[in-house]
């Protein structure tokens, strides 16, 4: 049995941003257009008028101040309200592969390795832009990696589930290394016309290189153990898919074909589930709260993380113990905990323990317990 280790991480951040102020202006203009168009139905009580959004509402509800997007055009147009991406031919790299490639190269450089050192690629994301061929195999081809690749979707938990899969293969000896890549283009599956969620998501790509501990050439984080759990819930859902055209109203502009959630139920049910999951994982590894120097949590909602951190540590975490990147990146689905890990891990000392945790639709939760070396 071999010890898997995280030897490099990479974060690709898109160049375009959408601020809360921009988002609110566009949404309120859309709401006014909608209300004018449906004035008679609204007056008759058949249709509800759309409320305005506000910067104060967004920050209070989420802690988000801005988000990065791959394509800004269309998002702020009240007659469009989605990113207008150019058509790509099948001979071009897909947009997810393009994002992934940039993050992967950063991770490889960070680890002092090349594509020749990688044995497998896992593309783990909350939404894949096509059913097949696997985006992971496209990434593998673009990087020139031998071995194999596959896609994985466990919504916002995809990164930690992907890390577990890679760590298990390394531990067993079937591979020496793997890239777990999370290209999240959430701007394409959020509903920008819904006041309750139009501010939640942003785009990013992250990559994590895992190798046998003995192959590390610089500082690394040994993966001490991993744990995953799922429990079915409809409270976060997206009904889009290849069966859409086969159903009577499948091609209509349907709200359920984008991201949907019952936010209050999600908060109430996920926070205790995740807190207990982390505490059980720590207990099984004989670690107390004082042994955990850092929590790198999924970046969905600041209040959720504050509750989880307080429950796990038994006190209010210091900012450095539970860092947030949510204010700058918004919710980037599976990539959020990895952004946080990549940006807030280098300062840990040899022997320090930390825990990466992501959670979301499913419900699903995954945790990775690591120990710093070097």
Number of C-alpha atoms within 10 A of each C-alpha: 9 16 18 31 28 26 26 26 27 26 27 21 19 16 10 13 19 17 15 20 15 14 23 21 17 20 28 19 17 22 20 16 15 16 18 12 11 15 15 12 13 15 11 9 10 10 13 13 17 18 13 15 21 16 18 12 14 22 17 12 16 21 22 26 20 24 26 23 24 22 20 18 15 14 23 21 17 20 13 14 19 21 19 13 13 8 7 10 8 7 6 9 16 18 17 23 24 16 26 29 24 18 24 30 20 19 26 22 14 15 23 14 17 15 17 10 16 24 20 25 29 29 29 32 30 24 22 19 14 11 11 10 10 18 28 27 22 21 26 26 14 14 18 13 19 15 13 15 22 17 21 22 17 24 24 33 32 31 37 29 30 28 27 22 17 25 29 19 18 24 21 13 15 11 18 23 27 28 29 33 36 33 33 29 27 22 25 23 18 21 23 27 22 17 19 17 18 19 31 27 29 27 27 32 30 32 32 28 26 30 31 23 22 11 14 21 12 12 16 22 26 23 26 16 20 21 17 18 16 16 10 9 13 13 17 17 17 17 14 15 11 10 9 14 11 9 8 8 10 15 11 10 9 11 14 13 19 16 21 20 16 12 13 9 11 18 14 11 14 19 20 15 18 26 19 15 20 25 17 15 20 20 12 9 12 9 14 12 15 10 13 19 16 25 29 27 27 33 32 26 21 20 15 20 23 16 17 25 24 15 20 22 18 11 11 15 20 11 9 12 17 20 21 28 20 27 17 16 24 25 28 32 32 35 31 32 31 29 28 22 21 19 15 19 17 11 8 17 13 13 13 15 23 23 24 22 29 29 32 24 24 19 23 23 28 28 28 23 22 23 22 21 18 11
